[in-house]
Amino acid sequence: MYKTNVNLNLYKTFYDVAKCGSISKAAGMSYTSQPAVSKAIKKLEEELSTKLFYRNLNGVELTEKGKELLYFVEKSYNNLIIAERNMLETENLERGKLSIGMPSNIGSFFLFDKIIDFHKKFPNIEVTIITGSTTNLTSLLDNHKVDFIIDTSPIDIKTDEDVIIKKLAEVKYCFIAKKDTTTIDIKKIKKLNDLKNYLLILPIPGTANRTDLNEVLAANKVNVDNVINIHTSEMIIGAVKKDLGIGYVIENLVEHETKNGEIEILNIKEELPTVEINIVYNKHFLTTAPRKFIQEYIDTNLDL
């Protein structure tokens, strides 16, 4: 017979110990004695008929069953945080939070101006921006650590009818070189095959943008061997500014550099890949601040 009167205090103690990795640290954080914390963990283990922690020299470590339990407890804990935020955030946004997950290259041209405008109007809203890979960002969304994600396609997320993916824009990739380069004859580069004579600075193999580029090169029977692989667009642009070679990035990322004469976009005859920018959110976990930001500053209707 399953219990219906769940002792939330026991699960809160379990959560604290799991996060701290130590009974003594959890006791200190919750202003409780170590014996009381140990007693609570023992009681929970007895109720669940399973061992949740191993003790080691540095503190405690979750068992496999403990890890399983933490997954559900953490999701429940984060749900409560969202519920509390929903109660506290007012319609006029005198208080509240906004947490966004996105790759750093997208934020630099697509979102920062919007965030600045939002913060000027609602200075009491605490804004947090978390960068990372698509996999890491979708995990944060699943655990309600971010309100929504803005990222490029493809976005591999588990099937969930509550999670909405909407296209916001489409951007184009381009090849770039230093404007006053001494190593590249920019005027003579008119097609993809002309690139093979120069060092190319490309996204790392395995990424979606590199895969798309490789397909275009293969379709045009262009083989490139002189390549440096760099993970971030910011570092690719930095390498181009040092006249290291020809870079490959989203065109919007170098708008400032092209205007001030630092970088030139190469006029390639062949059509280069484009990529969609999407917003991803869980329709049941958007509080007032992120809803207003999405609707009024990204100018996107929400599917709620």
DRENSE-466840 format. One record per residue: residue in three letters; x negated, y negated, z of N, C-alpha, C in turn. Coordinates in pm, whole numbers, padded with zeros to 5 digits, always signed. Example, Ala and Ser with C-alpha at 12.3 -4.5 7.8 and 13.67 -1.06 7.14 Angstrom:
% residues 2
Ala-01319+00569+00780-01230+00450+00780-01320+00330+00780;Ser-01285+00225+00708-01367+00106+00714-01290-00003+00787;
% end
This chain:
% residues 304
Met-00085+00120+00000+00000+00000+00000-00088-00125+00000;Tyr-00073-00213-00100-00154-00333-00108-00098-00441-00015;Lys-00193-00519+00041-00153-00628+00130-00100-00746+00049;Thr-00007-00816+00105+00043-00938+00042+00001-01063+00120;Asn-00036-01045+00246-00080-01158+00329-00233-01166+00324;Val-00285-01222+00214-00430-01230+00193-00490-01332+00289;Asn-00599-01293+00354-00670-01383+00446-00769-01466+00365;Leu-00729-01586+00329-00813-01670+00242-00944-01710+00310;Asn-00944-01719+00442-01065-01756+00514-01176-01654+00492;Leu-01140-01526+00486-01240-01421+00463-01304-01437+00324;Tyr-01220-01469+00227-01273-01485+00091-01356-01612+00077;Lys-01319-01716+00152-01400-01838+00152-01538-01810+00212;Thr-01542-01732+00320-01670-01695+00380-01752-01610+00285;Phe-01687-01515+00218-01756-01432+00119-01816-01518+00009;Tyr-01738-01613-00039-01784-01702-00146-01907-01782-00102;Asp-01902-01836+00018-02014-01916+00070-02140-01831+00082;Val-02127-01710+00134-02244-01623+00151-02300-01583+00015;Ala-02212-01550-00079-02256-01510-00212-02332-01623-00281;Lys-02282-01745-00266-02346-01859-00332-02477-01898-00263;Cys-02482-01884-00131-02603-01920-00056-02707-01809-00060;Gly-02661-01686-00076-02753-01573-00071-02808-01549+00068;Ser-02740-01603+00166-02789-01593+00305-02675-01618+00402;Ile-02665-01533+00502-02562-01551+00605-02591-01675+00689;Ser-02719-01696+00722-02756-01810+00806-02728-01942+00732;Lys-02760-01947+00602-02735-02070+00526-02585-02097+00512;Ala-02509-01990+00490-02364-02005+00479-02305-02053+00611;Ala-02359-02002+00721-02312-02044+00853-02340-02192+00876;Gly-02462-02234+00837-02498-02374+00854-02413-02465+00768;Met-02384-02422+00646-02305-02504+00554-02162-02520+00601;Ser-02109-02416+00665-01969-02420+00709-01954-02453+00857;Tyr-02068-02488+00922-02068-02521+01065-02005-02409+01148;Thr-02046-02286+01114-01998-02166+01184-02118-02088+01233;Ser-02099-02009+01337-02210-01929+01389-02239-01812+01296;Gln-02364-01766+01296-02401-01651+01215-02321-01526+01252;Pro-02302-01497+01382-02222-01380+01419-02079-01386+01363;Ala-02022-01507+01360-01885-01522+01309-01880-01493+01159;Val-01983-01539+01085-01990-01513+00941-02009-01364+00915;Ser-02101-01302+00989-02125-01158+00974-01999-01077+01004;Lys-01927-01119+01108-01803-01050+01146-01699-01062+01036;Ala-01689-01180+00973-01592-01201+00866-01624-01114+00745;Ile-01753-01106+00711-01794-01022+00597-01765-00875+00626;Lys-01795-00832+00747-01769-00693+00784-01620-00662+00778;Lys-01538-00755+00825-01393-00735+00823-01342-00724+00680;Leu-01395-00810+00590-01352-00806+00451-01394-00675+00386;Glu-01514-00629+00417-01561-00501+00362-01474-00386+00409;Glu-01432-00393+00535-01344-00288+00589-01208-00291+00520;Glu-01155-00411+00499-01024-00423+00434-01027-00373+00290;Leu-01141-00396+00222-01153-00357+00082-01214-00218+00065;Ser-01257-00161+00179-01318-00026+00178-01437-00019+00082;Thr-01519-00122+00083-01637-00122-00003-01743-00215+00054;Lys-01869-00186+00022-01979-00269+00067-01999-00383-00033;Leu-02008-00505+00017-02018-00621-00070-02159-00679-00079;Phe-02240-00656+00022-02375-00712+00025-02477-00608+00068;Tyr-02599-00619+00013-02717-00551+00066-02798-00656+00140;Arg-02856-00618+00249-02946-00710+00319-03089-00688+00271;Asn-03163-00798+00252-03304-00789+00214-03384-00889+00296;Leu-03514-00898+00267-03602-00984+00347-03566-01132+00332;Asn-03509-01170+00218-03478-01311+00193-03335-01350+00229;Gly-03254-01251+00267-03116-01281+00299-03024-01166+00260;Val-02932-01192+00167-02840-01087+00122-02830-01089-00030;Glu-02790-00975-00084-02773-00961-00229-02643-00889-00256;Leu-02570-00935-00355-02442-00875-00388-02459-00734-00443;Thr-02371-00644-00400-02362-00512-00462-02286-00528-00594;Glu-02277-00422-00672-02201-00429-00797-02054-00465-00770;Lys-01997-00405-00665-01859-00437-00628-01849-00581-00580;Gly-01953-00627-00511-01956-00765-00467-01957-00862-00583;Lys-02033-00828-00689-02037-00912-00809-01900-00917-00877;Glu-01832-00803-00881-01698-00799-00939-01604-00889-00861;Leu-01612-00880-00728-01524-00961-00645-01554-01110-00662;Leu-01683-01144-00668-01721-01284-00682-01663-01344-00809;Tyr-01659-01267-00917-01603-01317-01044-01460-01368-01023;Phe-01378-01288-00956-01238-01325-00935-01224-01436-00831;Val-01304-01429-00726-01297-01531-00621-01340-01667-00675;Glu-01447-01666-00758-01496-01793-00812-01393-01855-00906;Lys-01328-01773-00988-01224-01826-01076-01109-01884-00994;Ser-01071-01815-00887-00963-01864-00802-01003-01994-00732;Tyr-01128-02000-00688-01179-02118-00620-01178-02238-00715;Asn-01224-02215-00838-01225-02323-00937-01084-02366-00976;Asn-00991-02270-00978-00852-02305-01005-00797-02398-00898;Leu-00835-02373-00773-00790-02458-00663-00849-02599-00676;Ile-00973-02606-00720-01036-02737-00740-00962-02816-00846;Ile-00926-02748-00958-00851-02814-01064-00714-02859-01012;Ala-00650-02772-00932-00519-02807-00876-00529-02930-00787;Glu-00635-02936-00707-00656-03051-00619-00678-03177-00701;Arg-00762-03165-00805-00785-03281-00892-00655-03330-00954;Asn-00571-03236-00995-00445-03272-01059-00354-03348-00964;Met-00362-03314-00837-00281-03384-00737-00337-03523-00706;Leu-00471-03535-00709-00534-03658-00666-00545-03763-00776;Glu-00563-03719-00902-00578-03814-01010-00446-03885-01038;Thr-00454-04016-01040-00334-04096-01065-00325-04130-01213;Glu-00205-04167-01257-00185-04198-01398-00265-04320-01443;Asn-00289-04413-01352-00367-04531-01389-00517-04509-01369;Leu-00555-04386-01332-00695-04344-01320-00777-04432-01227;Glu-00722-04457-01109-00798-04527-01007-00902-04435-00944;Arg-00887-04305-00965-00984-04207-00918-00970-04082-01006;Gly-01072-04000-01005-01066-03877-01083-01201-03841-01142;Lys-01202-03735-01222-01325-03686-01282-01302-03650-01428;Leu-01411-03655-01504-01411-03613-01643-01542-03538-01667;Ser-01532-03411-01705-01650-03328-01726-01646-03268-01866;Ile-01750-03297-01945-01752-03257-02085-01874-03169-02111;Gly-01854-03062-02185-01964-02976-02229-01988-02993-02377;Met-02114-03013-02417-02144-03029-02559-02294-03019-02583;Pro-02335-02983-02705-02477-02988-02739-02524-03133-02741;Ser-02650-03156-02708-02700-03293-02698-02695-03366-02832;Asn-02716-03295-02943-02718-03364-03071-02580-03416-03111;Ile-02474-03346-03071-02339-03393-03102-02306-03518-03020;Gly-02342-03516-02894-02312-03629-02807-02373-03758-02854;Ser-02495-03750-02909-02568-03871-02943-02498-03953-03051;Phe-02425-03891-03143-02360-03970-03248-02208-03964-03244;Phe-02152-03864-03177-02008-03847-03185-01934-03895-03061;Leu-02000-03893-02946-01925-03911-02821-01969-04026-02733;Phe-02095-04065-02737-02145-04160-02638-02072-04295-02643;Asp-02045-04347-02760-01974-04475-02769-01835-04465-02706;Lys-01770-04352-02727-01636-04332-02670-01643-04325-02518;Ile-01746-04259-02466-01763-04248-02321-01790-04385-02259;Ile-01870-04465-02327-01899-04601-02277-01770-04683-02269;Asp-01689-04677-02373-01562-04751-02373-01469-04702-02262;Phe-01464-04570-02244-01378-04512-02141-01424-04557-02001;His-01556-04554-01979-01608-04590-01847-01587-04738-01817;Lys-01594-04822-01919-01571-04964-01896-01427-04990-01849;Lys-01333-04913-01905-01193-04932-01869-01159-04862-01738;Phe-01223-04746-01712-01193-04669-01591-01322-04641-01514;Pro-01379-04743-01451-01509-04729-01385-01507-04636-01263;Asn-01388-04608-01209-01381-04521-01091-01375-04373-01126;Ile-01370-04342-01255-01370-04201-01296-01514-04152-01304;Glu-01543-04045-01234-01677-03985-01235-01694-03901-01362;Val-01787-03941-01448-01808-03873-01576-01933-03786-01568;Thr-01919-03660-01609-02031-03566-01612-02040-03506-01752;Ile-02160-03505-01808-02183-03443-01938-02284-03330-01921;Ile-02245-03211-01961-02333-03094-01949-02366-03043-02088;Thr-02495-03028-02116-02538-02977-02246-02580-02831-02234;Gly-02581-02763-02347-02623-02623-02347-02582-02554-02475;Ser-02610-02425-02481-02572-02346-02598-02421-02324-02597;Thr-02369-02284-02711-02225-02257-02721-02183-02150-02621;Thr-02265-02047-02606-02234-01938-02512-02224-01991-02370;Asn-02321-02074-02331-02320-02129-02195-02201-02223-02174;Leu-02170-02302-02275-02061-02399-02263-01925-02329-02253;Thr-01906-02224-02331-01778-02152-02323-01762-02082-02188;Ser-01875-02038-02131-01869-01980-01997-01829-02084-01894;Leu-01884-02204-01906-01847-02314-01815-01699-02348-01828;Leu-01650-02347-01951-01507-02375-01973-01421-02266-01909;Asp-01462-02143-01925-01386-02030-01871-01379-02038-01719;Asn-01485-02091-01657-01489-02102-01511-01446-02240-01462;His-01392-02321-01554-01339-02455-01520-01446-02547-01464;Lys-01571-02529-01511-01678-02619-01469-01684-02741-01561;Val-01625-02731-01680-01607-02846-01768-01461-02851-01809;Asp-01413-02972-01839-01273-02988-01879-01250-02945-02023;Phe-01348-02973-02108-01337-02932-02248-01477-02930-02309;Ile-01486-02869-02427-01612-02859-02501-01596-02930-02635;Ile-01701-02996-02678-01709-03044-02816-01832-02981-02878;Asp-01813-02903-02983-01924-02826-03040-01896-02798-03187;Thr-02000-02758-03259-01985-02725-03400-01945-02579-03417;Ser-01884-02550-03531-01848-02412-03565-01976-02334-03599;Pro-01973-02202-03582-01861-02124-03524-01867-02124-03372;Ile-01751-02116-03310-01743-02108-03164-01685-01972-03129;Asp-01770-01888-03075-01730-01751-03043-01674-01749-02901;Ile-01543-01743-02890-01479-01743-02760-01377-01630-02756;Lys-01366-01566-02640-01277-01452-02630-01133-01494-02659;Thr-01058-01400-02714-00920-01428-02750-00839-01465-02626;Asp-00783-01584-02628-00703-01632-02516-00606-01736-02571;Glu-00478-01704-02565-00378-01795-02623-00372-01929-02552;Asp-00430-01937-02432-00431-02063-02359-00545-02155-02403;Val-00646-02098-02468-00762-02177-02514-00736-02227-02656;Ile-00742-02358-02672-00714-02423-02800-00845-02471-02863;Ile-00862-02441-02992-00976-02492-03069-00920-02578-03182;Lys-00957-02708-03184-00906-02799-03286-01023-02869-03356;Lys-01011-02880-03486-01112-02950-03566-01099-03100-03544;Leu-01213-03165-03520-01216-03309-03502-01275-03382-03622;Ala-01376-03322-03682-01445-03388-03793-01529-03286-03870;Glu-01576-03328-03984-01669-03246-04062-01791-03331-04094;Val-01910-03278-04069-02033-03352-04092-02123-03273-04186;Lys-02215-03345-04248-02300-03285-04351-02445-03279-04305;Tyr-02514-03174-04345-02658-03162-04319-02736-03229-04431;Cys-02859-03267-04401-02943-03332-04501-03090-03304-04471;Phe-03174-03329-04571-03320-03324-04553-03369-03467-04535;Ile-03463-03484-04444-03513-03619-04413-03666-03622-04413;Ala-03720-03740-04440-03864-03760-04435-03892-03898-04376;Lys-04013-03917-04327-04053-04048-04278-04052-04148-04394;Lys-03998-04267-04371-03979-04366-04477-04112-04402-04543;Asp-04213-04433-04461-04343-04473-04516-04442-04358-04512;Thr-04395-04237-04543-04479-04119-04538-04601-04130-04629;Thr-04710-04073-04586-04833-04069-04666-04859-03929-04721;Thr-04775-03835-04683-04799-03695-04721-04693-03638-04815;Ile-04582-03711-04834-04471-03660-04913-04435-03759-05023;Asp-04422-03709-05146-04380-03793-05257-04227-03784-05266;Ile-04160-03870-05191-04015-03863-05177-03943-03873-05311;Lys-03991-03961-05399-03923-03984-05526-03921-03861-05616;Lys-04017-03772-05595-04024-03653-05681-03941-03536-05628;Ile-03882-03553-05508-03799-03446-05451-03655-03472-05491;Lys-03607-03396-05589-03472-03415-05641-03385-03290-05630;Lys-03449-03177-05605-03374-03052-05593-03440-02963-05489;Leu-03369-02858-05448-03418-02771-05341-03553-02709-05375;Asn-03573-02675-05499-03698-02608-05537-03820-02698-05516;Asp-03798-02829-05515-03909-02923-05494-03958-02920-05349;Leu-03878-02867-05260-03914-02867-05117-04024-02767-05085;Lys-04039-02666-05168-04132-02557-05135-04279-02603-05134;Asn-04304-02721-05186-04441-02774-05189-04479-02845-05058;Tyr-04383-02853-04964-04408-02929-04841-04376-02846-04718;Leu-04429-02892-04605-04396-02830-04477-04253-02868-04439;Leu-04171-02767-04410-04032-02791-04369-04018-02769-04219;Ile-03944-02857-04156-03918-02846-04012-03771-02811-03998;Leu-03743-02685-03964-03607-02633-03971-03558-02584-03835;Pro-03425-02574-03818-03371-02511-03697-03420-02366-03688;Ile-03424-02314-03567-03480-02180-03548-03393-02073-03615;Pro-03454-01967-03666-03377-01858-03728-03275-01799-03631;Gly-03161-01760-03685-03056-01700-03602-02948-01798-03564;Thr-02978-01928-03570-02874-02027-03541-02783-02041-03662;Ala-02660-02087-03640-02562-02094-03747-02608-02189-03858;Asn-02665-02304-03818-02707-02402-03920-02823-02350-04004;Arg-02913-02273-03942-03025-02216-04019-02974-02106-04112;Thr-02880-02025-04064-02823-01919-04147-02753-01976-04269;Asp-02677-02083-04250-02608-02148-04363-02709-02201-04464;Leu-02817-02263-04414-02919-02316-04503-02986-02203-04581;Asn-03020-02094-04511-03085-01980-04577-02998-01926-04690;Glu-02867-01925-04670-02777-01876-04774-02779-01967-04897;Val-02785-02099-04873-02792-02193-04984-02924-02178-05059;Leu-03033-02164-04986-03164-02145-05049-03166-02016-05132;Ala-03111-01909-05075-03109-01782-05147-03023-01790-05272;Ala-02909-01859-05261-02819-01872-05377-02886-01948-05491;Asn-02978-02039-05456-03049-02116-05557-03188-02060-05587;Lys-03215-01939-05535-03340-01867-05560-03463-01950-05522;Val-03452-02012-05404-03563-02093-05351-03623-02022-05231;Asn-03751-01994-05237-03822-01932-05126-03910-02036-05059;Val-03896-02050-04928-03980-02145-04854-04060-02067-04749;Asp-04191-02089-04750-04280-02016-04660-04349-02107-04559;Asn-04364-02234-04596-04435-02328-04510-04335-02396-04416;Val-04309-02332-04301-04200-02373-04214-04245-02380-04069;Ile-04199-02482-03999-04207-02486-03852-04064-02481-03800;Asn-04038-02389-03708-03904-02373-03651-03895-02447-03518;Ile-03797-02535-03505-03778-02613-03381-03633-02600-03337;His-03612-02585-03207-03480-02554-03154-03384-02673-03158;Thr-03430-02793-03125-03339-02906-03112-03356-03006-03225;Ser-03244-03069-03261-03246-03171-03366-03331-03291-03325;Glu-03327-03325-03196-03405-03439-03148-03554-03418-03173;Met-03603-03295-03152-03745-03267-03175-03777-03261-03324;Ile-03683-03215-03406-03704-03216-03551-03720-03360-03600;Ile-03632-03449-03553-03641-03590-03592-03772-03651-03543;Gly-03811-03617-03421-03938-03668-03367-04057-03623-03450;Ala-04055-03498-03496-04164-03446-03579-04169-03518-03714;Val-04052-03547-03770-04046-03620-03897-04103-03761-03881;Lys-04071-03825-03770-04122-03960-03745-04274-03962-03737;Lys-04333-03850-03697-04479-03839-03690-04538-03793-03824;Asp-04452-03786-03926-04495-03749-04062-04549-03606-04068;Leu-04490-03519-03987-04534-03379-03987-04482-03305-04109;Gly-04362-03340-04156-04305-03271-04271-04163-03319-04298;Ile-04089-03236-04370-03950-03267-04406-03856-03194-04311;Gly-03765-03268-04247-03674-03210-04149-03537-03182-04207;Tyr-03461-03104-04132-03324-03067-04173-03231-03085-04054;Val-03142-03184-04062-03054-03217-03949-02918-03263-04000;Ile-02826-03282-03908-02698-03345-03942-02722-03491-03979;Glu-02663-03533-04089-02686-03667-04142-02655-03777-04041;Asn-02548-03759-03964-02507-03862-03867-02612-03889-03760;Leu-02698-03791-03735-02798-03804-03630-02905-03908-03662;Val-02922-03940-03789-03031-04031-03826-02977-04163-03882;Glu-02853-04195-03852-02795-04321-03901-02878-04441-03856;His-02916-04442-03728-02994-04555-03675-03131-04562-03742;Glu-03197-04447-03755-03332-04443-03812-03333-04483-03960;Thr-03225-04449-04032-03220-04488-04174-03194-04637-04189;Lys-03116-04694-04097-03087-04838-04103-03209-04922-04072;Asn-03290-04876-03975-03408-04956-03938-03533-04920-04018;Gly-03517-04831-04116-03628-04803-04207-03729-04703-04158;Glu-03698-04628-04054-03792-04526-04005-03785-04397-04087;Ile-03664-04361-04130-03641-04232-04195-03560-04251-04323;Glu-03590-04168-04420-03514-04170-04545-03449-04034-04568;Ile-03324-04035-04609-03253-03912-04644-03286-03876-04788;Leu-03330-03754-04811-03368-03711-04945-03244-03685-05029;Asn-03248-03729-05152-03135-03714-05244-03149-03581-05320;Ile-03094-03476-05259-03103-03342-05317-02983-03316-05407;Lys-03008-03263-05525-02901-03241-05623-02800-03138-05574;Glu-02848-03027-05516-02758-02919-05474-02674-02960-05353;Glu-02557-02900-05342-02468-02927-05229-02522-02859-05105;Leu-02541-02936-04998-02591-02881-04873-02474-02846-04779;Pro-02499-02759-04682-02390-02715-04594-02328-02829-04513;Thr-02201-02812-04483-02130-02898-04390-02090-02814-04269;Val-02055-02879-04161-02014-02806-04041-01902-02882-03972;Glu-01810-02808-03914-01698-02869-03842-01737-02897-03697;Ile-01690-03011-03647-01699-03041-03504-01562-03015-03443;Asn-01560-02937-03337-01433-02895-03276-01427-02935-03129;Ile-01305-02945-03081-01282-02958-02937-01218-02828-02890;Val-01262-02782-02774-01211-02657-02716-01167-02685-02573;Tyr-01043-02646-02540-00993-02668-02405-00889-02564-02369;Asn-00868-02547-02239-00762-02461-02189-00641-02550-02159;Lys-00531-02525-02226-00417-02616-02218-00354-02625-02078;His-00385-02529-01991-00327-02530-01857-00417-02599-01754;Phe-00538-02638-01794-00632-02689-01694-00689-02826-01731;Leu-00609-02908-01797-00650-03045-01825-00579-03138-01728;Thr-00657-03209-01648-00599-03305-01554-00582-03439-01626;Thr-00541-03541-01553-00505-03669-01613-00620-03733-01689;Ala-00739-03738-01628-00852-03808-01690-00892-03746-01824;Pro-00917-03615-01831-00953-03559-01962-00841-03567-02065;Arg-00715-03557-02020-00605-03571-02116-00606-03709-02180;Lys-00623-03811-02098-00624-03949-02151-00744-03971-02242;Phe-00859-03918-02203-00980-03936-02285-00961-03871-02422;Ile-00909-03751-02425-00891-03679-02551-00789-03750-02640;Gln-00678-03789-02581-00570-03848-02661-00601-03989-02709;Glu-00665-04069-02623-00683-04210-02656-00821-04245-02710;Tyr-00923-04167-02672-01059-04203-02713-01115-04111-02821;Ile-01068-03987-02824-01103-03900-02935-00990-03902-03038;Asp-00878-03961-02999-00763-03980-03088-00714-03845-03143;Thr-00690-03753-03050-00647-03619-03086-00524-03581-03005;Asn-00424-03529-03073-00305-03479-03003-00336-03346-02937;Leu-00285-03328-02816-00309-03207-02741-00198-03105-02764;Asp-00234-02978-02775-00138-02870-02780-00123-02815-02639;Leu-00019-02861-02568-00002-02821-02428+00125-02737-02412;
% end
